[in-house]
Amino acid sequence: MIEPSLLGLTPTQLRVIVRLINGIFTITFFPYLINIYLKNHRKFYLYLGTGFLLYGINIVIRGLIDYQLTRLPDSLHLVIFFFYTFAFVSILTGIGELLDRPKTALAISMVLFIVPAIANLYSVAETLAWMFSLIPYVLVVLSLYFIRRRYEAQLDLFIVGWLFLFMINIAIPLGWMTPIYTDLSAIIGKILIFIGIRNPRFSFLAEDIKRFLISGLPEEYPSSVDDHFILVIPVNGQREKEIEWISNKATENSRQGIRTILVTMYDLIASKQLESKGMNRDDIYLVRMIPEGERVVQSIGDSVATMNDDLKQLKILTSEIIDFSKERNIRCNIILYSLSLAIHKHGAQEIFSSLLEQMPDIKSSNVQVYCFMYPDTHDESEVAMFSRISDLVLTI
């Protein structure tokens, strides 16, 4: 039987072309997401990009299949299953990374795909296999919805796009959509996902930190940014003097419309100590970096947030502040109290490597980073190492 043609193409040829477009469009997510990953080093984008790459390859392979075949070779079935499986394993692991649970997400996703693999191996009913194939879409949608509700992340279009793909995969076996309209609808869903990724950013910043950053009103002309990474060396080591310096710095910054974020480890400085030095409480935002802190930066009110004692989180927080300051053209100071404690806790080499990776972003931004360091608690080589990468060594 000769199939009717459209624009000189048979329905089979048109079906193949639309599916290939769907697959190629999915693959294009990869370079975009990897580019974001290289800028902010958030593994979420790496996992998500890899997942879309494998997902797209899976679609392209299916698009190249001869639709006239009554039964696909077993080897081709395995290739398709491999790309589909590891695409969603990577995507779900990326979502787990947002919650700082990548290993848990990886383990769950691997188990979920073992079940349909066994079902396929023993020729279990196709309906059961189809139901298992929907589970990844359900998990993605529910996980993103949880993140949206729990952390007020801007994920609406991202969720809608995935929900769209979920509905399409329900419609396919029920015969509600033809293959051509299935792929066209999938492209629309992925456009929504792409816009959701590109526009509303997956921000690590608590909403009130953002509000704090944009709330500065300058009373005087701000000084120029000549130094970006400043090593602060207390001369006498008296805590009261250091708190007074931070308080004065925040007050001076506020007059110039510069926002000040103090990251204090193990509650070495409390809000009341700063206020006792005459600082207005609205002049500074306090981030408490403590072992039992939240796995993401979580506001607890009154310009105070907590986060876990985790270098990766500190690095992400700094990157997010830098990105947000560039986006809104905001001047900001980040004060780490103290670099010495971070070195003693996590090791000099690890801290140094983390700073080196971020240094290009710091020095090309509107952000100044002040790090308190106590030379008498370190080897001379460690002090020299951090002094060399600083723009200024400031003694107080």
PyMOL commands that set and color helices and strands:
alter all, ss='L'
color gray80, all
select helices_A, chain A and resi 11-27+29-40+43-64+74-98+102-121+126-151+156-174+179-198+207-213+239-255+271-275+281-283+311-328+339-346+348-363+375-377+380-389
alter helices_A, ss='H'
color red, helices_A
select strands_A, chain A and resi 229-233+259-265+284-290+298-299+304-308+332-337+367-372+392-395
alter strands_A, ss='S'
color yellow, strands_A
deselect
rebuild
show_as cartoon
